[in-house]
């Protein structure tokens, strides 16, 4: 019988021009890959990734004169994996606390997928700490909430994986057979030009390995379970009320035209929640991972946004 391969936090400490460090913030320890000096750009990954999702942007942003920090979110990669704290309040405070722990007063925040949802939330809850906001492949939380309710054949159908995440012990299904389901998610959500390339295969392998680190799969699902558990509770109603406050931070939203996870029509409605400067850009021939599928375009857009304003 073949022994199952085991993975641990050292598997995400991938060598490169960056340095790996551990930073204490908001009562937990977070792993950060850091490169460059200058104004801080804090990068937040989505599901089912980890900090590595931003490796194609980090060196170019650092060369342009920025300090780039790509973090593993709470419960992911080499960051702490506590049993609790996967609500939007705590995770947004993780972001704000990490900015302070890195010795900065504010930062440009770039977030993808779940990281994009947290970026929206951090800009609402801690506006003084978010200098610029760049959201990739993520709708504003209230826009997503509305779309799930009013677009059953569209966004609700596209989000069926989130419904499955509510099933107890579903994390064991995720990690079965070498986290094969993670690879399936990535293939389903990727744009057709990227899916199947050698680059895609490598990224899929690394994500499957990272999801098999003990406790990661459980922790990763807890953020999605919190949304359903609190939807009609006081904490959920308070979250909706707070998120209704207009965002004044200059916001750039990048989205793939072929995104089958967060539909473009869902994401595009997010601009109604921004009162500051706002731009929407739809990227043709790109799926749910613009920063990996069209890295030069996304890097260029990030630099344009942080320099123009």
Secondary structure, DSSP 4 states (H G I P E B T S, - for coil): -PPPP---GGGG---SSSEEEEEEETTEEEEEEEE--SEEEEEE--TT--GGGGHHHHHHHHHTTEEEEEEPPTTSTTS---SS--SHHHHHHHHHHHHHHTT-S-EEEEEETHHHHHHHHHHHH-GGGEEEEEEES---HHHHHHHHHH-IIIIIHHTHHHHHHTSTTHHHHHHHHHHHHHHHHHHHHS-TTTTTSHHHHHHHHHHHHHHTSTTHHHHHHHHHHHHHHSTTSHHHHHHHHHHTSPB-S-EEEEEETT-SSS-HHHHHGGGGGB-S-EEEEEETT--S-HHHHSHHHHHHHHHHHHHH-
